């Protein structure tokens, strides 16, 4: 079986140790890698993962340019980097166009860290540019063990976004919303042809029956294997999908075919 991990994270070598120490302390989770691209590649080799989508996050407007330059430099050799823009950046729509020029395939948004709702109207120029350019919008969805306060990335907000921008390719991570799976089933599953779920870190939290029900309602053709590595061992999400009563074709769709199609890989 081939695996394309659609949800991973890494930091620059200079930032990785500090970032991982802080996030591990907040969450109480022991990470699977040291946060560097080098160690992510080690994990990929150990788990038989051919490609990994790396999702950086600009938590301040001033970070987006440097992050996107790093992403472009890191792209390649099995690493598929997305870019990031911050909702408070005045040039966020222009930066989306630069992300496309840099050869990146999508943009990662984290509403909890960036403090916005996915259906916030100030983001509409960003979504319009992304729709025009064919870029993928990948959102953290649901609860987050590293964040505090209200959950902004709700299934209902993704439904509003998918309806308002039917040409925008949306990935709602963590099966539509971590720990909000009833709402993901109610508002999202199987309702939007422009919206995918990823399985990131669900191996830690979801039961098999709920996972199977969400996949059946969403359709295996719009579910992407993801681990959220380093915050989970990809083997956990692989095992979760493997033990479900899905056909071989459905598992292949989830593990690599859907990602190949969405990313435009040959």
DRENPA-3360 file (N, C-alpha, C; in nm, 2 decimals, always signed):
BEGIN
1 = XXXXXXXX = +0.08/-0.12/+0.00/+0.00/+0.00/+0.00/+0.09/+0.12/+0.00 ~ +0.05/+0.22/-0.08/+0.11/+0.35/-0.08/+0.04/+0.44/+0.02 ~ +0.12/+0.54/+0.08/+0.06/+0.63/+0.17/+0.11/+0.77/+0.14 ~ +0.02/+0.87/+0.13/+0.05/+1.01/+0.12/-0.02/+1.07/+0.24 ~ +0.07/+1.12/+0.33/+0.02/+1.18/+0.46/-0.01/+1.33/+0.43 ~ -0.14/+1.36/+0.43/-0.19/+1.49/+0.39/-0.19/+1.60/+0.50 ~ -0.14/+1.56/+0.62/-0.14/+1.65/+0.74/-0.02/+1.63/+0.83 ~ +0.09/+1.70/+0.80/+0.20/+1.69/+0.89/+0.25/+1.84/+0.92;
9 = XXXXXXXX = +0.34/+1.85/+1.02/+0.40/+1.97/+1.05/+0.55/+1.96/+1.07 ~ +0.62/+2.07/+1.04/+0.76/+2.08/+1.07/+0.80/+2.23/+1.08 ~ +0.91/+2.25/+1.14/+0.96/+2.39/+1.17/+1.10/+2.40/+1.11 ~ +1.14/+2.53/+1.10/+1.28/+2.55/+1.06/+1.37/+2.49/+1.17 ~ +1.49/+2.45/+1.13/+1.58/+2.39/+1.23/+1.61/+2.48/+1.35 ~ +1.61/+2.61/+1.33/+1.64/+2.70/+1.44/+1.53/+2.72/+1.53 ~ +1.41/+2.69/+1.49/+1.29/+2.71/+1.57/+1.23/+2.58/+1.63 ~ +1.27/+2.47/+1.57/+1.20/+2.34/+1.60/+1.21/+2.31/+1.75;
17 = XXXXXXXX = +1.33/+2.31/+1.81/+1.34/+2.27/+1.95/+1.26/+2.35/+2.04 ~ +1.26/+2.48/+2.03/+1.18/+2.57/+2.11/+1.03/+2.55/+2.09 ~ +0.99/+2.54/+1.97/+0.85/+2.52/+1.94/+0.79/+2.39/+1.99 ~ +0.87/+2.28/+1.97/+0.83/+2.15/+2.02/+0.82/+2.14/+2.17 ~ +0.92/+2.20/+2.24/+0.92/+2.20/+2.38/+0.80/+2.28/+2.44 ~ +0.76/+2.39/+2.38/+0.65/+2.47/+2.43/+0.52/+2.40/+2.40 ~ +0.50/+2.34/+2.28/+0.37/+2.28/+2.25/+0.36/+2.15/+2.32 ~ +0.46/+2.07/+2.34/+0.45/+1.95/+2.41/+0.42/+1.98/+2.56;
25 = XXXXXXXX = +0.47/+2.08/+2.62/+0.44/+2.12/+2.75/+0.30/+2.16/+2.77 ~ +0.24/+2.23/+2.67/+0.10/+2.27/+2.68/+0.01/+2.15/+2.67 ~ +0.03/+2.06/+2.58/-0.06/+1.96/+2.54/-0.04/+1.83/+2.62 ~ +0.08/+1.81/+2.68/+0.11/+1.68/+2.74/+0.14/+1.57/+2.65 ~ +0.14/+1.60/+2.52/+0.16/+1.49/+2.42/+0.31/+1.48/+2.39 ~ +0.36/+1.36/+2.39/+0.50/+1.33/+2.35/+0.51/+1.32/+2.19 ~ +0.58/+1.41/+2.13/+0.58/+1.41/+1.98/+0.65/+1.29/+1.92 ~ +0.62/+1.26/+1.80/+0.68/+1.15/+1.73/+0.81/+1.19/+1.66;
33 = XXXXXXXX = +0.82/+1.32/+1.63/+0.95/+1.37/+1.57/+1.00/+1.49/+1.65 ~ +1.12/+1.53/+1.62/+1.17/+1.65/+1.68/+1.13/+1.78/+1.62 ~ +1.04/+1.77/+1.52/+0.98/+1.89/+1.46/+1.06/+1.94/+1.34 ~ +1.17/+1.88/+1.30/+1.24/+1.92/+1.19/+1.20/+1.84/+1.06 ~ +1.23/+1.90/+0.95/+1.20/+1.82/+0.82/+1.28/+1.70/+0.81 ~ +1.40/+1.71/+0.86/+1.49/+1.59/+0.86/+1.43/+1.47/+0.93 ~ +1.37/+1.50/+1.05/+1.32/+1.39/+1.13/+1.18/+1.35/+1.08 ~ +1.11/+1.44/+1.02/+0.99/+1.40/+0.95/+1.02/+1.30/+0.84;
41 = XXXXXXXX = +1.12/+1.32/+0.76/+1.16/+1.22/+0.66/+1.20/+1.09/+0.72 ~ +1.26/+1.09/+0.84/+1.29/+0.97/+0.91/+1.16/+0.89/+0.94 ~ +1.06/+0.96/+0.99/+0.94/+0.90/+1.03/+0.87/+0.85/+0.90 ~ +0.87/+0.92/+0.79/+0.81/+0.88/+0.67/+0.87/+0.75/+0.62 ~ +1.00/+0.74/+0.63/+1.07/+0.62/+0.58/+1.03/+0.50/+0.67 ~ +1.02/+0.52/+0.80/+0.99/+0.41/+0.90/+0.85/+0.36/+0.87 ~ +0.76/+0.45/+0.83/+0.62/+0.42/+0.82/+0.58/+0.39/+0.67 ~ +0.67/+0.39/+0.58/+0.64/+0.37/+0.44/+0.56/+0.47/+0.37;
49 = XXXXXXXX = +0.58/+0.60/+0.41/+0.50/+0.71/+0.36/+0.58/+0.77/+0.24 ~ +0.53/+0.78/+0.12/+0.60/+0.82/+0.01/+0.61/+0.98/+0.00 ~ +0.50/+1.04/+0.04/+0.50/+1.19/+0.04/+0.42/+1.24/+0.16 ~ +0.46/+1.36/+0.20/+0.39/+1.42/+0.32/+0.36/+1.57/+0.29 ~ +0.24/+1.61/+0.32/+0.20/+1.75/+0.30/+0.24/+1.82/+0.43 ~ +0.33/+1.92/+0.43/+0.37/+2.00/+0.55/+0.29/+2.13/+0.55 ~ +0.24/+2.16/+0.67/+0.14/+2.27/+0.69/+0.19/+2.37/+0.79 ~ +0.27/+2.47/+0.74/+0.31/+2.58/+0.83/+0.20/+2.67/+0.86;
57 = XXXXXXXX = +0.21/+2.75/+0.97/+0.11/+2.84/+1.02/+0.17/+2.97/+1.05 ~ +0.12/+3.08/+0.99/+0.17/+3.21/+1.03/+0.08/+3.26/+1.14 ~ +0.13/+3.27/+1.26/+0.05/+3.31/+1.38/+0.06/+3.47/+1.39 ~ +0.14/+3.53/+1.31/+0.15/+3.68/+1.31/+0.15/+3.72/+1.16 ~ +0.10/+3.84/+1.13/+0.11/+3.89/+0.99/+0.25/+3.90/+0.94 ~ +0.34/+3.94/+1.03/+0.48/+3.96/+0.99/+0.55/+3.83/+0.95 ~ +0.49/+3.71/+0.99/+0.56/+3.58/+0.96/+0.53/+3.53/+0.82 ~ +0.43/+3.57/+0.76/+0.38/+3.50/+0.64/+0.49/+3.50/+0.53;
65 = XXXXXXXX = +0.55/+3.61/+0.50/+0.65/+3.61/+0.39/+0.77/+3.51/+0.42 ~ +0.82/+3.51/+0.54/+0.94/+3.42/+0.57/+0.89/+3.28/+0.57 ~ +0.77/+3.25/+0.62/+0.72/+3.11/+0.62/+0.70/+3.06/+0.48 ~ +0.65/+3.14/+0.39/+0.62/+3.10/+0.26/+0.75/+3.08/+0.18 ~ +0.85/+3.17/+0.21/+0.98/+3.15/+0.14/+1.05/+3.01/+0.19 ~ +1.04/+2.99/+0.32/+1.09/+2.86/+0.37/+1.02/+2.74/+0.31 ~ +0.88/+2.75/+0.30/+0.81/+2.64/+0.24/+0.85/+2.62/+0.10 ~ +0.87/+2.72/+0.02/+0.92/+2.70/-0.12/+1.06/+2.64/-0.12;
73 = XXXXXXXX = +1.15/+2.68/-0.03/+1.28/+2.62/-0.03/+1.28/+2.47/+0.02 ~ +1.18/+2.44/+0.10/+1.17/+2.30/+0.16/+1.09/+2.20/+0.06 ~ +1.01/+2.26/-0.03/+0.93/+2.18/-0.12/+1.02/+2.08/-0.20 ~ +0.98/+1.96/-0.21/+1.05/+1.86/-0.30/+1.10/+1.74/-0.22 ~ +1.14/+1.64/-0.29/+1.19/+1.52/-0.23/+1.09/+1.45/-0.14 ~ +0.97/+1.44/-0.18/+0.87/+1.38/-0.10/+0.79/+1.47/+0.00 ~ +0.84/+1.60/+0.01/+0.78/+1.70/+0.09/+0.70/+1.79/+0.00 ~ +0.57/+1.81/+0.03/+0.48/+1.90/-0.04/+0.43/+2.00/+0.06;
81 = XXXXXXXX = +0.49/+2.12/+0.05/+0.46/+2.23/+0.14/+0.35/+2.31/+0.10 ~ +0.26/+2.35/+0.19/+0.16/+2.45/+0.17/+0.22/+2.58/+0.22 ~ +0.16/+2.69/+0.19/+0.19/+2.82/+0.24/+0.09/+2.86/+0.35 ~ +0.11/+2.98/+0.40/+0.02/+3.04/+0.50/+0.00/+3.18/+0.49 ~ -0.12/+3.23/+0.51/-0.14/+3.38/+0.52/-0.21/+3.41/+0.65 ~ -0.19/+3.53/+0.70/-0.26/+3.57/+0.83/-0.38/+3.66/+0.80 ~ -0.49/+3.64/+0.87/-0.61/+3.72/+0.84/-0.59/+3.87/+0.86 ~ -0.49/+3.91/+0.95/-0.47/+4.05/+0.98/-0.37/+4.11/+0.88;
89 = XXXXXXXX = -0.31/+4.04/+0.80/-0.21/+4.09/+0.70/-0.28/+4.17/+0.59 ~ -0.24/+4.30/+0.57/-0.30/+4.38/+0.47/-0.29/+4.33/+0.33 ~ -0.18/+4.25/+0.31/-0.15/+4.20/+0.17/-0.18/+4.05/+0.16 ~ -0.28/+4.00/+0.24/-0.30/+3.86/+0.24/-0.35/+3.81/+0.10 ~ -0.43/+3.88/+0.03/-0.47/+3.83/-0.10/-0.36/+3.83/-0.20 ~ -0.27/+3.93/-0.19/-0.16/+3.94/-0.28/-0.06/+3.83/-0.25 ~ -0.05/+3.79/-0.12/+0.04/+3.69/-0.08/-0.01/+3.55/-0.13 ~ -0.14/+3.53/-0.14/-0.19/+3.41/-0.20/-0.14/+3.39/-0.34;
97 = XXXXXXXX = -0.13/+3.50/-0.42/-0.08/+3.49/-0.55/+0.07/+3.46/-0.56 ~ +0.14/+3.51/-0.46/+0.28/+3.48/-0.45/+0.30/+3.34/-0.41 ~ +0.21/+3.28/-0.33/+0.22/+3.14/-0.29/+0.21/+3.05/-0.41 ~ +0.12/+3.09/-0.50/+0.10/+3.02/-0.63/+0.23/+3.03/-0.71 ~ +0.29/+3.15/-0.72/+0.41/+3.17/-0.80/+0.52/+3.09/-0.74 ~ +0.52/+3.07/-0.61/+0.63/+2.99/-0.54/+0.62/+2.84/-0.57 ~ +0.51/+2.80/-0.63/+0.49/+2.66/-0.66/+0.43/+2.58/-0.55 ~ +0.37/+2.64/-0.45/+0.30/+2.57/-0.34/+0.16/+2.54/-0.39;
105 = XXXXXXXX = +0.10/+2.43/-0.33/-0.03/+2.38/-0.38/-0.15/+2.43/-0.30 ~ -0.12/+2.49/-0.18/-0.23/+2.52/-0.10/-0.19/+2.61/+0.01 ~ -0.29/+2.65/+0.10/-0.27/+2.74/+0.21/-0.33/+2.67/+0.34 ~ -0.25/+2.67/+0.45/-0.30/+2.62/+0.57/-0.35/+2.73/+0.66 ~ -0.47/+2.71/+0.71/-0.53/+2.81/+0.81/-0.56/+2.74/+0.94 ~ -0.53/+2.81/+1.05/-0.56/+2.76/+1.18/-0.65/+2.87/+1.25 ~ -0.78/+2.86/+1.25/-0.87/+2.96/+1.31/-0.84/+2.98/+1.45 ~ -0.80/+2.88/+1.53/-0.78/+2.90/+1.67/-0.66/+2.98/+1.70;
113 = XXXXXXXX = -0.55/+2.95/+1.63/-0.43/+3.03/+1.65/-0.43/+3.17/+1.58 ~ -0.50/+3.17/+1.47/-0.51/+3.30/+1.39/-0.63/+3.38/+1.43 ~ -0.71/+3.33/+1.51/-0.83/+3.40/+1.57/-0.92/+3.46/+1.46 ~ -0.98/+3.37/+1.38/-1.08/+3.41/+1.29/-1.17/+3.29/+1.26 ~ -1.29/+3.31/+1.22/-1.38/+3.21/+1.18/-1.37/+3.18/+1.03 ~ -1.37/+3.05/+0.99/-1.35/+3.02/+0.84/-1.45/+3.10/+0.75 ~ -1.57/+3.14/+0.80/-1.66/+3.21/+0.71/-1.66/+3.36/+0.74 ~ -1.55/+3.41/+0.80/-1.53/+3.55/+0.82/-1.52/+3.63/+0.68;
121 = XXXXXXXX = -1.60/+3.73/+0.67/-1.60/+3.80/+0.54/-1.47/+3.87/+0.50 ~ -1.39/+3.90/+0.60/-1.27/+3.97/+0.57/-1.17/+3.87/+0.49 ~ -1.20/+3.74/+0.50/-1.12/+3.64/+0.43/-1.17/+3.62/+0.29 ~ -1.28/+3.67/+0.25/-1.34/+3.64/+0.12/-1.24/+3.68/+0.00 ~ -1.17/+3.79/+0.00/-1.08/+3.81/-0.11/-0.97/+3.71/-0.12 ~ -0.93/+3.65/+0.00/-0.83/+3.54/+0.00/-0.89/+3.42/-0.07 ~ -1.02/+3.38/-0.03/-1.08/+3.27/-0.09/-1.11/+3.28/-0.24 ~ -1.14/+3.41/-0.28/-1.17/+3.43/-0.42/-1.04/+3.41/-0.50;
129 = XXXXXXXX = -0.93/+3.46/-0.45/-0.80/+3.44/-0.52/-0.76/+3.29/-0.52 ~ -0.78/+3.22/-0.41/-0.75/+3.08/-0.41/-0.83/+3.00/-0.51 ~ -0.96/+3.04/-0.52/-1.05/+2.97/-0.61/-1.00/+2.99/-0.75 ~ -0.97/+3.11/-0.78/-0.92/+3.14/-0.92/-0.79/+3.07/-0.95 ~ -0.70/+3.06/-0.85/-0.57/+3.00/-0.88/-0.57/+2.84/-0.86 ~ -0.68/+2.79/-0.81/-0.68/+2.64/-0.79/-0.61/+2.59/-0.67 ~ -0.59/+2.68/-0.57/-0.52/+2.64/-0.45/-0.61/+2.58/-0.35 ~ -0.56/+2.48/-0.27/-0.63/+2.41/-0.17/-0.63/+2.49/-0.04;
137 = XXXXXXXX = -0.75/+2.50/+0.02/-0.76/+2.56/+0.16/-0.77/+2.45/+0.26 ~ -0.67/+2.43/+0.34/-0.68/+2.33/+0.45/-0.69/+2.40/+0.58 ~ -0.79/+2.37/+0.65/-0.83/+2.43/+0.78/-0.81/+2.33/+0.90 ~ -0.75/+2.37/+1.01/-0.77/+2.30/+1.13/-0.92/+2.30/+1.16 ~ -0.97/+2.18/+1.21/-1.12/+2.18/+1.24/-1.14/+2.13/+1.38 ~ -1.23/+2.20/+1.45/-1.27/+2.15/+1.58/-1.18/+2.19/+1.70 ~ -1.18/+2.11/+1.80/-1.10/+2.14/+1.92/-0.95/+2.13/+1.89 ~ -0.88/+2.20/+1.98/-0.73/+2.19/+1.97/-0.67/+2.19/+2.11;
145 = XXXXXXXX = -0.58/+2.08/+2.14/-0.53/+2.07/+2.27/-0.43/+2.18/+2.31 ~ -0.39/+2.26/+2.21/-0.29/+2.37/+2.23/-0.36/+2.51/+2.24 ~ -0.49/+2.52/+2.22/-0.56/+2.64/+2.21/-0.65/+2.66/+2.33 ~ -0.69/+2.78/+2.36/-0.78/+2.81/+2.46/-0.90/+2.89/+2.41 ~ -1.01/+2.89/+2.48/-1.12/+2.97/+2.44/-1.22/+2.90/+2.34 ~ -1.30/+2.98/+2.28/-1.40/+2.92/+2.19/-1.35/+2.85/+2.07 ~ -1.42/+2.76/+2.02/-1.38/+2.69/+1.90/-1.44/+2.77/+1.78 ~ -1.35/+2.81/+1.70/-1.39/+2.89/+1.58/-1.41/+2.81/+1.46;
153 = XXXXXXXX = -1.33/+2.70/+1.44/-1.33/+2.62/+1.33/-1.44/+2.51/+1.34 ~ -1.56/+2.55/+1.33/-1.68/+2.45/+1.36/-1.72/+2.40/+1.22 ~ -1.79/+2.28/+1.23/-1.85/+2.23/+1.10/-1.95/+2.32/+1.04 ~ -2.02/+2.39/+1.12/-2.12/+2.48/+1.06/-2.05/+2.60/+0.99 ~ -1.94/+2.64/+1.04/-1.86/+2.75/+0.97/-1.81/+2.70/+0.83 ~ -1.76/+2.57/+0.83/-1.71/+2.51/+0.71/-1.83/+2.50/+0.61 ~ -1.95/+2.46/+0.65/-2.06/+2.45/+0.57/-2.09/+2.58/+0.50 ~ -2.09/+2.69/+0.58/-2.12/+2.82/+0.52/-2.01/+2.86/+0.42;
161 = XXXXXXXX = -1.89/+2.83/+0.45/-1.78/+2.86/+0.35/-1.79/+2.78/+0.22 ~ -1.82/+2.65/+0.24/-1.83/+2.56/+0.12/-1.95/+2.60/+0.03 ~ -2.05/+2.65/+0.09/-2.17/+2.69/+0.02/-2.14/+2.83/-0.05 ~ -2.07/+2.91/+0.01/-2.04/+3.05/-0.04/-1.94/+3.04/-0.15 ~ -1.84/+2.95/-0.15/-1.74/+2.94/-0.25/-1.73/+2.80/-0.30 ~ -1.82/+2.76/-0.39/-1.83/+2.62/-0.44/-1.71/+2.58/-0.53 ~ -1.63/+2.68/-0.58/-1.51/+2.65/-0.65/-1.39/+2.63/-0.57 ~ -1.40/+2.67/-0.44/-1.28/+2.66/-0.35/-1.27/+2.51/-0.30;
169 = XXXXXXXX = -1.15/+2.46/-0.32/-1.12/+2.32/-0.27/-1.08/+2.33/-0.12 ~ -1.17/+2.27/-0.03/-1.16/+2.29/+0.11/-1.13/+2.15/+0.17 ~ -1.03/+2.15/+0.26/-1.01/+2.03/+0.35/-1.03/+2.07/+0.49 ~ -1.13/+2.01/+0.55/-1.17/+2.03/+0.69/-1.10/+1.92/+0.77 ~ -0.99/+1.96/+0.84/-0.90/+1.86/+0.90/-0.97/+1.79/+1.02 ~ -0.92/+1.68/+1.06/-0.96/+1.60/+1.18/-1.11/+1.56/+1.16 ~ -1.14/+1.50/+1.04/-1.27/+1.45/+1.00/-1.38/+1.56/+1.02 ~ -1.35/+1.68/+0.98/-1.45/+1.79/+0.98/-1.45/+1.87/+1.11;
177 = XXXXXXXX = -1.39/+1.82/+1.22/-1.39/+1.89/+1.34/-1.36/+1.80/+1.46 ~ -1.24/+1.81/+1.51/-1.19/+1.73/+1.62/-1.29/+1.74/+1.74 ~ -1.34/+1.63/+1.78/-1.44/+1.62/+1.90/-1.57/+1.68/+1.87 ~ -1.60/+1.72/+1.74/-1.73/+1.77/+1.70/-1.79/+1.69/+1.59 ~ -1.77/+1.56/+1.60/-1.80/+1.47/+1.49/-1.95/+1.46/+1.46 ~ -2.04/+1.47/+1.57/-2.18/+1.47/+1.54/-2.22/+1.59/+1.45 ~ -2.16/+1.71/+1.48/-2.18/+1.82/+1.39/-2.12/+1.81/+1.25 ~ -2.01/+1.74/+1.25/-1.95/+1.72/+1.12/-2.04/+1.63/+1.03;
185 = XXXXXXXX = -2.10/+1.53/+1.09/-2.19/+1.44/+1.02/-2.32/+1.52/+0.98 ~ -2.37/+1.61/+1.07/-2.49/+1.68/+1.05/-2.48/+1.79/+0.94 ~ -2.37/+1.86/+0.94/-2.36/+1.98/+0.86/-2.27/+1.96/+0.73 ~ -2.18/+1.86/+0.74/-2.08/+1.85/+0.63/-2.08/+1.72/+0.55 ~ -2.09/+1.61/+0.62/-2.06/+1.48/+0.56/-2.15/+1.45/+0.44 ~ -2.09/+1.44/+0.32/-2.17/+1.41/+0.20/-2.24/+1.52/+0.14 ~ -2.23/+1.64/+0.19/-2.31/+1.75/+0.14/-2.24/+1.84/+0.04 ~ -2.11/+1.84/+0.03/-2.04/+1.94/-0.05/-1.93/+1.87/-0.13;
193 = XXXXXXXX = -1.94/+1.88/-0.26/-1.85/+1.82/-0.35/-1.71/+1.88/-0.35 ~ -1.70/+2.00/-0.29/-1.57/+2.08/-0.29/-1.51/+2.07/-0.15 ~ -1.55/+1.97/-0.07/-1.50/+1.96/+0.07/-1.45/+1.82/+0.10 ~ -1.33/+1.81/+0.15/-1.27/+1.68/+0.19/-1.25/+1.68/+0.34 ~ -1.25/+1.56/+0.40/-1.20/+1.55/+0.54/-1.06/+1.49/+0.54 ~ -0.98/+1.52/+0.64/-0.86/+1.44/+0.66/-0.87/+1.37/+0.80 ~ -0.79/+1.27/+0.81/-0.80/+1.18/+0.93/-0.70/+1.22/+1.04 ~ -0.63/+1.34/+1.03/-0.53/+1.38/+1.11/-0.56/+1.37/+1.26;
201 = XXXXXXXX = -0.47/+1.29/+1.33/-0.47/+1.27/+1.48/-0.60/+1.20/+1.53 ~ -0.69/+1.16/+1.44/-0.81/+1.10/+1.49/-0.79/+0.97/+1.56 ~ -0.68/+0.90/+1.53/-0.64/+0.78/+1.60/-0.64/+0.79/+1.75 ~ -0.61/+0.91/+1.80/-0.60/+0.93/+1.94/-0.74/+0.95/+2.00 ~ -0.84/+0.99/+1.92/-0.97/+1.04/+1.98/-1.10/+0.97/+1.94 ~ -1.10/+0.92/+1.82/-1.23/+0.87/+1.76/-1.25/+0.72/+1.78 ~ -1.37/+0.68/+1.80/-1.39/+0.53/+1.80/-1.42/+0.48/+1.66 ~ -1.40/+0.35/+1.64/-1.42/+0.29/+1.51/-1.55/+0.31/+1.45;
209 = XXXXXXXX = -1.66/+0.30/+1.53/-1.79/+0.31/+1.47/-1.82/+0.45/+1.42 ~ -1.78/+0.55/+1.50/-1.80/+0.69/+1.45/-1.71/+0.72/+1.33 ~ -1.59/+0.67/+1.32/-1.51/+0.69/+1.20/-1.57/+0.63/+1.08 ~ -1.62/+0.51/+1.09/-1.68/+0.44/+0.98/-1.80/+0.51/+0.93 ~ -1.88/+0.55/+1.03/-2.01/+0.62/+0.99/-1.98/+0.75/+0.92 ~ -1.88/+0.83/+0.96/-1.84/+0.95/+0.89/-1.79/+0.92/+0.75 ~ -1.70/+0.82/+0.74/-1.65/+0.79/+0.60/-1.76/+0.74/+0.51 ~ -1.85/+0.66/+0.56/-1.96/+0.61/+0.48/-2.05/+0.73/+0.43;
217 = XXXXXXXX = -2.08/+0.83/+0.52/-2.17/+0.94/+0.48/-2.09/+1.04/+0.39 ~ -1.97/+1.06/+0.42/-1.89/+1.16/+0.34/-1.85/+1.10/+0.21 ~ -1.83/+0.97/+0.20/-1.78/+0.90/+0.08/-1.63/+0.89/+0.09 ~ -1.58/+0.77/+0.07/-1.43/+0.75/+0.08/-1.36/+0.83/-0.02 ~ -1.42/+0.87/-0.13/-1.35/+0.95/-0.23/-1.32/+1.09/-0.19 ~ -1.37/+1.13/-0.08/-1.34/+1.27/-0.03/-1.29/+1.26/+0.12 ~ -1.21/+1.16/+0.15/-1.14/+1.14/+0.27/-1.00/+1.12/+0.25 ~ -0.91/+1.19/+0.32/-0.76/+1.19/+0.30/-0.69/+1.14/+0.42;
225 = XXXXXXXX = -0.60/+1.05/+0.40/-0.52/+1.00/+0.51/-0.43/+1.11/+0.56 ~ -0.43/+1.14/+0.69/-0.34/+1.24/+0.75/-0.31/+1.20/+0.89 ~ -0.20/+1.23/+0.95/-0.16/+1.19/+1.08/-0.15/+1.30/+1.18 ~ -0.12/+1.42/+1.13/-0.09/+1.54/+1.22/+0.05/+1.52/+1.29 ~ +0.13/+1.43/+1.23/+0.27/+1.41/+1.27/+0.34/+1.55/+1.28 ~ +0.40/+1.58/+1.39/+0.46/+1.50/+1.50/+0.36/+1.47/+1.62 ~ +0.24/+1.51/+1.61/+0.15/+1.50/+1.72/+0.08/+1.37/+1.73 ~ +0.10/+1.28/+1.63/+0.07/+1.14/+1.64/+0.16/+1.06/+1.55;
233 = XXXXXXXX = +0.18/+0.94/+1.58/+0.25/+0.84/+1.49/+0.16/+0.81/+1.38 ~ +0.20/+0.83/+1.25/+0.12/+0.79/+1.14/+0.07/+0.65/+1.14 ~ +0.14/+0.56/+1.21/+0.10/+0.42/+1.22/-0.04/+0.41/+1.29 ~ -0.08/+0.50/+1.37/-0.21/+0.50/+1.44/-0.32/+0.52/+1.34 ~ -0.31/+0.62/+1.26/-0.41/+0.65/+1.16/-0.42/+0.54/+1.05 ~ -0.30/+0.49/+1.01/-0.30/+0.37/+0.92/-0.37/+0.25/+0.98 ~ -0.34/+0.22/+1.10/-0.41/+0.11/+1.17/-0.56/+0.13/+1.18 ~ -0.60/+0.25/+1.21/-0.74/+0.28/+1.22/-0.82/+0.26/+1.09;
241 = XXXXXXXX = -0.76/+0.30/+0.98/-0.83/+0.28/+0.85/-0.82/+0.14/+0.81 ~ -0.71/+0.07/+0.84/-0.69/-0.07/+0.80/-0.79/-0.16/+0.87 ~ -0.83/-0.13/+0.99/-0.91/-0.23/+1.06/-1.06/-0.20/+1.04 ~ -1.10/-0.09/+0.97/-1.24/-0.07/+0.94/-1.28/-0.16/+0.82 ~ -1.41/-0.20/+0.82/-1.46/-0.28/+0.71/-1.48/-0.21/+0.58 ~ -1.37/-0.16/+0.53/-1.38/-0.09/+0.40/-1.32/-0.18/+0.29 ~ -1.36/-0.15/+0.17/-1.30/-0.23/+0.06/-1.16/-0.19/+0.03 ~ -1.08/-0.27/-0.04/-0.95/-0.24/-0.08/-0.94/-0.11/-0.16;
249 = XXXXXXXX = -1.04/-0.09/-0.25/-1.05/+0.03/-0.33/-1.07/+0.15/-0.24 ~ -1.16/+0.14/-0.14/-1.18/+0.26/-0.06/-1.06/+0.29/+0.02 ~ -0.99/+0.19/+0.07/-0.86/+0.22/+0.15/-0.76/+0.28/+0.06 ~ -0.75/+0.24/-0.06/-0.65/+0.30/-0.15/-0.69/+0.45/-0.18 ~ -0.82/+0.47/-0.20/-0.86/+0.61/-0.22/-0.82/+0.70/-0.10 ~ -0.84/+0.65/+0.02/-0.81/+0.73/+0.14/-0.66/+0.74/+0.16 ~ -0.58/+0.64/+0.14/-0.44/+0.64/+0.16/-0.36/+0.71/+0.06 ~ -0.40/+0.71/-0.07/-0.32/+0.79/-0.16/-0.39/+0.84/-0.29;
257 = XXXXXXXX = -0.49/+0.77/-0.33/-0.55/+0.81/-0.46/-0.61/+0.95/-0.45 ~ -0.69/+0.98/-0.35/-0.76/+1.10/-0.34/-0.65/+1.22/-0.33 ~ -0.55/+1.19/-0.25/-0.44/+1.30/-0.24/-0.38/+1.32/-0.38 ~ -0.35/+1.22/-0.45/-0.29/+1.24/-0.58/-0.37/+1.32/-0.67 ~ -0.50/+1.29/-0.67/-0.60/+1.37/-0.75/-0.61/+1.51/-0.71 ~ -0.63/+1.54/-0.58/-0.64/+1.67/-0.53/-0.52/+1.76/-0.55 ~ -0.40/+1.70/-0.53/-0.28/+1.77/-0.54/-0.23/+1.78/-0.69 ~ -0.29/+1.71/-0.78/-0.25/+1.71/-0.92/-0.12/+1.64/-0.94;
265 = XX = -0.10/+1.54/-0.87/+0.03/+1.46/-0.89/+0.01/+1.37/-1.01 ~ +0.12/+1.35/-1.08/+0.11/+1.27/-1.20/+0.07/+1.13/-1.18;
% end
